[in-house]
Amino acid sequence: MGKNNKRVKTSAKEEKQGKKVMLIIGIAAIVLMLLLIVAGSMMGSGA
């Protein structure tokens, strides 16, 4: 019974960490997209 309880605790922690990682990846993707749009518009107007 003790083993099962421990496993549930770790899985809940992993789930929380996974959500955090997904959030960071999502923000990074949005930032990269914005940078690409800005760089593209700058290159377009410069050329």
Summary of the structure (lengths in Angstrom):
residues: 47
radius of gyration: 20.4
end to end distance: 68.5
largest distance: 68.5
contacts: 87
relative contact order: 0.07
helix: 96%
strand: 0%
